[in-house]
Amino acid sequence: MNQVKQRNASVILVAAGMGTRLGAGIPKALVEIAGKSLAEHAVDRILEVPGIREVIVVTPPDDDRLAEALRGYPDSVRTAPGGSSRAGSVRNGLAQVCPDAELILVHDAARPFAPAALFQRVLEQLEVPGCDAAIPALPVTDTISVVATDPAGSELVVQTPDRSTLRAVQTPQGFSAATLREAHAGLRTLSEEQLAAVTDDASIVRAAGGAVHVVAGDARALKVTHPDDLAAAEQLAAATTEAPHRNEPQDMLLPRVGTGIDIHAVSTDPEREMWLAGLYFPEDIGLSGHSDGDAVAHAACDALFSASGIGDLGTHFGVDRPEFAGASGVSLLTEAARLVREAGFEIGNIAVQFVGRRPRFGARREEANRVLSAAAGAPVSITATTSDGLGYEGAGEGITAYATALVYERP
């Protein structure tokens, strides 16, 4: 993790919601995973972040159970009662933040396993001159449509935005203290009904005219909303190991390296969409295949399977699996990373190089790195080359992608 000299930073952990959609019958932050409440798991992650001076946990109003559960934490972890809305809860937390705080992160206890590296990434962005607000976000892999209800009560699609412009926003969201305080001060004239419609702090800052910067999110920052999310959270808890004390000897982790290769021909269908490295290239004809033909993402999957010894691309996503027909490369890589972690491994990094004449890739390399890194939950780096006109790649008839992945067994 890159560490930078940063300004005084505080965290407001919003843990006051009832979580009615979860149906647990208790405030969501009190729901336990692996013997700890969601709020405690979130605090554990926050305390791993260098430079965080204090954590203000906003607890359910008129309920002392969470405050009691947090008594064993350092004095830097304090509590404040929640409000009648999310915005009101954040405002109550703001009132408890040290007056000389320079940066404030707002995080949801419903994302208990957001890793320390994600907090650090937001803090580092806030150190960029001119940046007063930064949020983490993941690319949207599904097609998203805006719908409206017709007079007969049926839903109709009225707009389908380009998904390359869409992001799924996460927390922690970071702000300069002055920016967040000023934005919340502007809410004082709103009614309780209007405050209830405020879903995140970045939207408040934007409404006040501020610019909000975006950094790469993390799949581990899963939001627990519905009962099915608890199973995924249990898996994240199982994959999280306590960090050893820095003065204790640590066992050496021996990495395992795997390689993958994937080849796809250019489709004979001129309407076939070109998806490569998780990105859409509208000017090119796509690659043939059972799924979307994303040779880069597929090679990355194969390298992960090879390194962890759990089969190959055909084993998990073969043509005999109709549920993966037309699946995006991003969704396959996300699933491959999940399978690898489920098998007891963590991912170090993945490197991919593809050979082909098209698409023109250089200008979008960093974008592709971010998309596939978010899907894998680990660094992915992509390079491209040509074959100097030789072979099917040189003739523009297909693409070959070569990948190397490093994984290691969790202790």
C-alpha positions as CSV (number, residue, x, y, z in Angstrom):
1,M,0.0,0.0,0.0
2,N,1.4,3.4,-0.9
3,Q,1.5,5.7,2.1
4,V,1.6,9.4,1.7
5,K,2.0,12.2,4.3
6,Q,-1.5,13.2,4.8
7,R,-3.6,15.7,6.7
8,N,-5.5,14.9,10.0
9,A,-8.2,12.5,9.0
10,S,-11.4,11.4,10.8
11,V,-14.0,8.8,9.9
12,I,-17.7,9.0,10.5
13,L,-19.1,5.4,10.5
14,V,-22.8,5.5,9.8
15,A,-24.3,2.6,11.8
16,A,-27.7,4.0,12.8
17,G,-30.0,2.4,10.2
18,M,-32.6,-0.3,11.1
19,G,-32.0,-2.3,7.9
20,T,-35.6,-3.2,7.3
21,R,-34.8,-4.9,4.0
22,L,-32.4,-7.2,5.8
23,G,-35.3,-8.4,8.0
24,A,-33.1,-9.2,11.0
25,G,-35.3,-7.6,13.6
26,I,-32.5,-5.6,15.0
27,P,-30.5,-2.6,13.7
28,K,-28.4,-3.7,10.8
29,A,-25.0,-2.7,12.3
30,L,-25.7,-5.1,15.2
31,V,-26.1,-8.1,13.0
32,E,-23.3,-10.6,13.6
33,I,-20.9,-12.2,11.1
34,A,-18.3,-14.6,12.5
35,G,-19.0,-13.6,16.1
36,K,-18.7,-9.8,15.5
37,S,-21.3,-7.1,14.6
38,L,-21.0,-5.5,11.2
39,A,-20.0,-2.3,12.9
40,E,-17.2,-4.0,14.7
41,H,-15.9,-5.5,11.5
42,A,-15.9,-2.1,9.9
43,V,-14.1,-0.5,12.8
44,D,-11.5,-3.2,12.6
45,R,-10.7,-2.4,9.0
46,I,-10.7,1.4,9.7
47,L,-8.1,1.0,12.5
48,E,-5.7,-0.6,10.0
49,V,-5.6,2.6,8.0
50,P,-2.5,4.8,8.7
51,G,-3.3,8.4,9.7
52,I,-6.9,7.9,10.9
53,R,-7.0,9.9,14.1
54,E,-10.5,9.2,15.3
55,V,-13.6,7.1,14.4
56,I,-17.1,8.5,15.2
57,V,-19.6,5.7,15.1
58,V,-23.1,6.9,14.7
59,T,-25.3,4.4,16.6
60,P,-29.0,3.7,16.4
61,P,-31.0,6.3,18.3
62,D,-32.2,5.3,21.8
63,D,-30.3,2.0,21.6
64,D,-27.2,1.5,23.7
65,R,-26.2,-2.0,22.5
66,L,-23.8,-0.9,19.8
67,A,-22.1,1.6,22.1
68,E,-21.7,-1.1,24.7
69,A,-20.2,-3.5,22.1
70,L,-17.6,-0.9,21.2
71,R,-16.4,-0.2,24.8
72,G,-13.3,-2.5,24.3
73,Y,-11.9,-0.3,21.4
74,P,-9.3,2.5,21.8
75,D,-10.4,5.9,23.0
76,S,-10.1,7.2,19.4
77,V,-13.3,5.2,18.7
78,R,-16.3,7.3,20.0
79,T,-20.0,7.2,19.5
80,A,-22.8,9.6,18.7
81,P,-26.5,9.0,18.5
82,G,-28.1,8.8,15.0
83,G,-30.7,11.0,13.6
84,S,-34.0,10.4,11.9
85,S,-32.4,10.2,8.4
86,R,-29.0,9.3,7.0
87,A,-28.2,13.0,6.5
88,G,-29.2,13.7,10.1
89,S,-27.0,10.9,11.4
90,V,-24.0,12.2,9.4
91,R,-24.7,15.7,10.8
92,N,-24.7,14.3,14.4
93,G,-21.4,12.6,13.6
94,L,-19.9,15.8,12.2
95,A,-20.7,17.6,15.5
96,Q,-18.4,15.1,17.3
97,V,-15.5,15.3,14.9
98,C,-12.5,17.2,16.2
99,P,-12.6,20.9,15.0
100,D,-9.1,20.7,13.6
101,A,-9.8,17.7,11.4
102,E,-8.7,18.4,7.8
103,L,-10.1,15.4,6.0
104,I,-13.3,13.5,6.8
105,L,-14.3,10.1,5.5
106,V,-17.9,8.9,5.7
107,H,-18.4,5.2,5.6
108,D,-21.3,2.8,6.0
109,A,-21.2,0.0,8.6
110,A,-23.2,-2.0,6.0
111,R,-19.9,-2.3,4.1
112,P,-18.0,-4.0,6.9
113,F,-15.2,-5.6,4.9
114,A,-14.1,-2.6,2.8
115,P,-10.3,-3.0,3.0
116,A,-7.9,-0.6,4.5
117,A,-6.3,-0.1,1.0
118,L,-9.6,1.4,-0.2
119,F,-9.6,4.0,2.6
120,Q,-6.0,4.8,1.8
121,R,-6.8,5.2,-1.9
122,V,-9.5,7.8,-1.1
123,L,-7.2,9.6,1.2
124,E,-4.4,9.7,-1.4
125,Q,-6.8,11.2,-3.9
126,L,-7.7,13.9,-1.4
127,E,-4.1,14.9,-1.3
128,V,-4.1,15.8,-5.0
129,P,-4.2,19.6,-5.3
130,G,-7.7,20.9,-6.0
131,C,-9.5,17.7,-4.9
132,D,-12.0,18.3,-2.1
133,A,-14.2,15.2,-2.6
134,A,-13.4,11.6,-3.7
135,I,-15.5,8.5,-3.8
136,P,-14.7,4.8,-4.8
137,A,-16.8,3.2,-7.5
138,L,-17.0,0.0,-9.5
139,P,-17.8,-0.3,-13.3
140,V,-21.3,-1.4,-14.0
141,T,-21.3,-4.7,-15.9
142,D,-25.0,-5.2,-16.4
143,T,-27.1,-3.2,-18.9
144,I,-29.0,-0.6,-16.9
145,S,-32.3,0.8,-18.2
146,V,-34.5,3.7,-17.0
147,V,-38.2,2.7,-16.9
148,A,-41.5,4.4,-16.6
149,T,-45.0,3.1,-16.0
150,D,-47.6,3.4,-18.8
151,P,-51.3,4.1,-18.1
152,A,-52.0,0.4,-18.1
153,G,-49.5,-0.2,-15.3
154,S,-46.8,-1.8,-17.4
155,E,-43.2,-0.8,-17.1
156,L,-41.6,0.4,-20.3
157,V,-37.9,1.2,-21.1
158,V,-37.5,4.9,-21.8
159,Q,-33.7,5.1,-21.8
160,T,-30.7,2.8,-21.7
161,P,-27.5,4.8,-20.7
162,D,-24.2,3.7,-22.1
163,R,-22.9,1.5,-19.3
164,S,-19.3,2.6,-19.9
165,T,-20.3,5.9,-18.3
166,L,-22.0,4.3,-15.3
167,R,-20.4,3.5,-11.9
168,A,-21.7,1.7,-8.8
169,V,-20.7,4.1,-6.0
170,Q,-19.3,2.8,-2.7
171,T,-18.0,4.1,0.6
172,P,-15.8,5.4,2.2
173,Q,-16.5,8.8,0.6
174,G,-13.8,11.4,1.5
175,F,-14.0,15.1,1.7
176,S,-12.0,18.1,2.9
177,A,-13.6,18.9,6.3
178,A,-14.6,22.4,5.1
179,T,-16.3,21.0,2.0
180,L,-18.4,18.5,3.9
181,R,-19.3,20.8,6.7
182,E,-20.4,23.5,4.3
183,A,-22.4,21.1,2.2
184,H,-24.3,19.8,5.3
185,A,-24.9,23.3,6.5
186,G,-26.9,23.9,3.4
187,L,-29.3,21.1,4.4
188,R,-30.7,23.0,7.3
189,T,-33.6,24.4,5.4
190,L,-34.8,20.9,4.1
191,S,-37.7,19.1,5.6
192,E,-37.4,15.7,7.2
193,E,-39.0,14.2,4.0
194,Q,-36.4,15.9,1.8
195,L,-33.6,14.8,4.1
196,A,-34.8,11.2,3.9
197,A,-34.2,11.3,0.1
198,V,-30.5,12.0,0.6
199,T,-28.6,8.7,0.0
200,D,-25.0,9.7,0.1
201,D,-22.7,12.6,1.0
202,A,-21.2,13.0,-2.5
203,S,-24.6,14.0,-3.9
204,I,-24.9,16.7,-1.2
205,V,-21.5,18.1,-2.2
206,R,-22.4,18.0,-5.9
207,A,-25.7,19.7,-5.2
208,A,-23.7,22.5,-3.5
209,G,-21.6,22.9,-6.7
210,G,-18.5,20.8,-5.7
211,A,-16.6,18.4,-8.0
212,V,-16.4,14.8,-6.9
213,H,-13.5,12.7,-8.1
214,V,-13.7,8.9,-8.6
215,V,-11.2,6.3,-7.6
216,A,-11.2,2.6,-8.2
217,G,-13.6,0.7,-5.8
218,D,-13.2,-2.7,-4.4
219,A,-15.4,-5.8,-4.7
220,R,-14.8,-6.5,-1.0
221,A,-16.7,-3.3,-0.1
222,L,-19.9,-5.3,-0.5
223,K,-23.0,-3.6,1.0
224,V,-25.1,-5.9,3.2
225,T,-28.7,-5.0,2.3
226,H,-30.7,-8.2,1.7
227,P,-30.6,-11.6,3.5
228,D,-28.7,-13.2,0.6
229,D,-25.9,-10.6,1.2
230,L,-25.1,-12.2,4.5
231,A,-23.8,-15.4,2.8
232,A,-21.4,-13.3,0.8
233,A,-20.3,-11.4,3.9
234,E,-19.7,-14.7,5.7
235,Q,-17.3,-15.6,2.8
236,L,-15.5,-12.3,3.1
237,A,-15.2,-12.8,6.9
238,A,-13.7,-16.2,6.3
239,A,-11.2,-14.7,3.8
240,T,-10.1,-12.1,6.3
241,T,-7.3,-13.0,8.6
242,E,-6.1,-11.1,11.6
243,A,-3.0,-9.1,10.8
244,P,0.0,-10.5,12.8
245,H,1.6,-8.3,15.3
246,R,4.4,-6.4,13.7
247,N,7.0,-7.6,16.2
248,E,6.0,-11.3,15.8
249,P,7.8,-13.5,13.2
250,Q,5.7,-14.2,10.2
251,D,5.6,-17.4,8.1
252,M,6.8,-16.9,4.6
253,L,4.0,-17.1,2.0
254,L,5.2,-19.0,-1.0
255,P,3.4,-17.7,-4.2
256,R,2.1,-19.9,-6.9
257,V,2.2,-18.8,-10.5
258,G,-0.1,-19.8,-13.3
259,T,-0.3,-19.0,-17.0
260,G,-3.3,-18.7,-19.3
261,I,-3.8,-18.3,-23.0
262,D,-7.0,-17.4,-24.9
263,I,-7.6,-17.1,-28.7
264,H,-10.7,-15.7,-30.4
265,A,-11.3,-15.1,-34.1
266,V,-13.0,-12.0,-35.3
267,S,-16.7,-12.7,-35.8
268,T,-18.2,-13.0,-39.2
269,D,-21.2,-11.1,-37.8
270,P,-20.7,-7.4,-38.5
271,E,-23.1,-6.5,-35.7
272,R,-21.1,-8.5,-33.1
273,E,-20.0,-6.0,-30.3
274,M,-16.3,-5.8,-29.5
275,W,-15.6,-6.3,-25.8
276,L,-12.0,-6.6,-24.8
277,A,-10.3,-6.1,-21.4
278,G,-13.7,-5.3,-20.0
279,L,-14.2,-2.3,-22.3
280,Y,-16.5,-1.8,-25.3
281,F,-15.0,-0.7,-28.6
282,P,-17.9,0.4,-30.8
283,E,-15.7,1.0,-33.9
284,D,-14.6,-2.7,-34.1
285,I,-16.3,-6.0,-35.0
286,G,-16.4,-8.3,-31.9
287,L,-14.7,-11.6,-31.3
288,S,-16.6,-14.9,-31.7
289,G,-17.2,-17.1,-28.7
290,H,-19.6,-18.7,-26.3
291,S,-19.6,-15.6,-24.1
292,D,-18.6,-12.1,-25.2
293,G,-15.3,-13.2,-26.6
294,D,-13.2,-11.0,-24.3
295,A,-9.9,-12.8,-24.8
296,V,-8.0,-10.7,-22.2
297,A,-10.5,-11.4,-19.4
298,H,-10.6,-15.0,-20.3
299,A,-6.9,-15.4,-20.3
300,A,-6.8,-13.8,-16.9
301,C,-9.4,-16.3,-15.6
302,D,-7.3,-19.2,-17.0
303,A,-4.2,-17.9,-15.4
304,L,-5.9,-17.7,-12.0
305,F,-7.3,-21.3,-12.3
306,S,-3.8,-22.5,-13.4
307,A,-2.1,-20.9,-10.4
308,S,-4.6,-22.2,-7.9
309,G,-4.9,-25.7,-9.5
310,I,-8.7,-25.7,-9.7
311,G,-9.1,-26.5,-13.4
312,D,-9.3,-24.2,-16.4
313,L,-11.6,-22.0,-18.3
314,G,-13.5,-24.9,-19.8
315,T,-14.0,-26.5,-16.5
316,H,-15.9,-23.6,-15.0
317,F,-17.3,-21.6,-18.0
318,G,-17.4,-24.1,-20.9
319,V,-19.9,-24.3,-23.7
320,D,-21.8,-26.9,-21.6
321,R,-22.7,-24.2,-19.2
322,P,-25.6,-22.3,-20.9
323,E,-25.8,-19.8,-18.0
324,F,-22.5,-18.3,-19.2
325,A,-23.7,-17.8,-22.9
326,G,-23.1,-14.2,-23.7
327,A,-21.6,-13.5,-20.3
328,S,-19.3,-10.5,-20.0
329,G,-15.6,-11.0,-19.4
330,V,-15.8,-8.8,-16.3
331,S,-18.5,-11.1,-14.8
332,L,-16.4,-14.2,-15.6
333,L,-13.3,-12.7,-14.0
334,T,-15.3,-11.7,-10.9
335,E,-16.5,-15.2,-10.6
336,A,-13.1,-16.7,-11.2
337,A,-11.6,-14.6,-8.5
338,R,-14.4,-15.7,-6.1
339,L,-13.7,-19.4,-6.9
340,V,-10.0,-18.9,-6.3
341,R,-10.6,-17.3,-2.9
342,E,-13.2,-19.9,-2.1
343,A,-10.4,-22.5,-2.7
344,G,-8.2,-20.9,-0.1
345,F,-6.1,-18.5,-2.1
346,E,-5.6,-14.8,-2.2
347,I,-4.6,-13.1,-5.5
348,G,-1.4,-11.1,-5.7
349,N,-1.7,-9.7,-9.3
350,I,-2.5,-10.6,-12.9
351,A,-0.6,-9.5,-16.0
352,V,-2.0,-9.9,-19.5
353,Q,-0.6,-9.1,-22.9
354,F,-2.7,-9.5,-26.1
355,V,-1.5,-9.6,-29.7
356,G,-3.7,-8.2,-32.4
357,R,-4.2,-5.3,-34.9
358,R,-7.4,-4.0,-33.4
359,P,-8.7,-2.5,-31.3
360,R,-6.6,0.7,-30.7
361,F,-5.9,0.1,-27.1
362,G,-3.2,2.5,-25.8
363,A,-5.5,5.4,-24.9
364,R,-7.7,3.2,-22.8
365,R,-5.1,1.0,-21.1
366,E,-5.5,2.6,-17.7
367,E,-9.3,2.4,-17.9
368,A,-9.0,-1.3,-18.7
369,N,-6.6,-1.8,-15.8
370,R,-9.1,-0.2,-13.4
371,V,-12.1,-2.2,-14.7
372,L,-10.3,-5.6,-14.5
373,S,-8.6,-4.8,-11.2
374,A,-12.0,-4.0,-9.7
375,A,-13.4,-7.3,-11.0
376,A,-10.5,-9.4,-9.7
377,G,-10.2,-7.5,-6.4
378,A,-6.4,-7.4,-7.1
379,P,-4.1,-5.5,-9.4
380,V,-4.4,-6.3,-13.1
381,S,-2.1,-4.8,-15.7
382,I,-2.6,-5.1,-19.5
383,T,-0.3,-4.5,-22.4
384,A,-0.9,-4.8,-26.1
385,T,1.3,-5.5,-29.1
386,T,1.1,-6.4,-32.8
387,S,2.7,-9.2,-34.7
388,D,4.3,-7.0,-37.4
389,G,1.7,-8.3,-39.9
390,L,2.5,-12.0,-39.3
391,G,-0.1,-14.7,-38.7
392,Y,-3.8,-14.4,-38.1
393,E,-3.2,-11.6,-35.6
394,G,-1.3,-9.6,-38.2
395,A,-4.0,-10.2,-40.7
396,G,-6.6,-8.9,-38.3
397,E,-8.4,-12.3,-38.2
398,G,-8.2,-12.8,-34.5
399,I,-6.6,-12.0,-31.1
400,T,-4.4,-14.0,-28.8
401,A,-4.1,-13.1,-25.1
402,Y,-1.4,-14.4,-22.7
403,A,-1.8,-14.0,-18.9
404,T,0.3,-14.7,-15.8
405,A,-1.3,-14.8,-12.3
406,L,0.3,-14.9,-8.9
407,V,-1.7,-16.4,-6.0
408,Y,-0.8,-17.5,-2.5
409,E,-2.4,-19.7,0.0
410,R,-3.9,-18.0,3.0
411,P,-2.3,-19.1,6.2
